[in-house]
Amino acid sequence: MTNSASADQAEQVAGVEVGEARISIPGMSEQGENLATAHEETEHTHGGLGESTTKAKSGGSRADRTTSLNVADFAVPTGREEEWRFSPLKKLGRVLSDAATQTPVTLKVRNLAAGVTQAELAQAQSPRGTVFSAADRAAVVGYSQTAKADYVSVAADTELSEPVFLDITGEAAGHRANGHLVLEAGTHSKVVFVMEHRGSADANLNVEVIVRDGADVTVVSLQRWDDDAIHVGQQDAEVGRDAKYKHVSVTLGGEVVRLNSNVRYSAEGAEAAMYGLYFADAGQHLEHRSFVDHNSPRNTSNVLYKGALQGQDARTVWVGDVLIRKAAEGTDSYEKNQNLILTDGARADSIPNLEIETGLIEGAGHASSTGRFDENHLFYLMARGIPEKEARQLVVRGFLNEIVQAIGVESIEDTIQQDLENELKIAGF
């Protein structure tokens, strides 16, 4: 391996349409029929930074992957499957087995203001299953074995000044803890949902978010598990006409965390933003997979995930899929992942995937970078009298702060900042 102070970067940008002027996308006609060049795979290895790989395209089309609510449609993974090749399957036995001992997670909802209701839904009871369809074995096992889903809804035209907090606790060490949560925001409502995961369990948790027309919804998912916790989950959202949806995932705790965060659209004019922050310590495996399905025209999406790693065998994985279907003319989409490796022995895998089936889009692109500190930044700060230890802290905090600020809830932002301070102390900063 070679040493490098700067981050290696891989970036692809495809397509612009402005008025009558069209700029062609390599390998693509206006009908999106010639995709060979657009789907050409590239791979970059980041030497001297732990280990990292970046690929522009991997596996088959997301449009062809199985989604189902039937356990029989998903075999137990072997690790050779594209979706599972990075995951530590030996640690995921309980959450993948439909015969595992199970107990429900505990949910406590706080700040149930006027216009907000809480209920339970049976498996066949609407709106459960309106948005959610399992994309892997873990998700379908969790769905099939959760008899009652928790349902929190916000009435139409209701604007909440304070977040709705959902405290999710696993208390079954050595057993699987199941849960299914349905969040619904009525037309032209505005709400922030904050889900905080704590405790010790092998947790199999699914979430579906229904964003009705004109609604403005933020979902913050905090993974602050105990050190021995296992958490797999799928969080799906469907965004209505002229609606706004923001999803922020912050993962700091747990031995293994594997989250799938997915967005699709029910009509045009919608905006979706997905943010992620993760900080992996020695022995932790933190895996995040995002999927934006542009299935209708004139919608936008922006995906930004940032991670830091420290310690022997600290491992992070980010796989970001964007699919722009043939019907999704006028789409504007971008995704980016950045990783900062703080010590030797850590590894980050970063795989952005972009599929485009029409050339009539505003724009689409992706980027990925992994690296150590920029020594120039350190030199700049130290030249102004800032001690090296404090300078390194400033660099890390500055790197991650963009995601923290995206949360938009001051009390939660303060909590995450303190958690990050504790992580930096572990690293000896």
Secondary structure, 3 states (H helix, E strand, C coil): CCCCCCCEEEEEEECEEECCEEECCCCCCCCCCCCCCCCCCCEEECCCCCEEEEECCCCCCHHHCCCECCHHHCCCCCCCCCCCCCCCHHHCHHHHCCCCCEEECEEEEECCCCCEEEEEEECCCCCCCCCCCECCHHHHHHHHCCCEEEEEEECCCCECCCCEEEEEEECCCCCEEEEEEEEEECCCCEEEEEEEEEECCEEEEEEEEEECCCCEEEEEEEECCCCCCEEEEEEEEEECCCCEEEEEEEECCCCEEEEEEEEEECCCCCEEEEEEEEEECCCCEEEEEEEEEECCCCCEEEEEEEEEECCCCCEEEEEEEEEECCCCCCCEEEEEEEEEECCCCCEEEEEEEEEECCCCCCEEEEEEEEECCCHHHHHHHHCCCCCHHHHHHHHHHHHHHHHHHHCCCHHHHHHHHHHHHHHHHHCCC
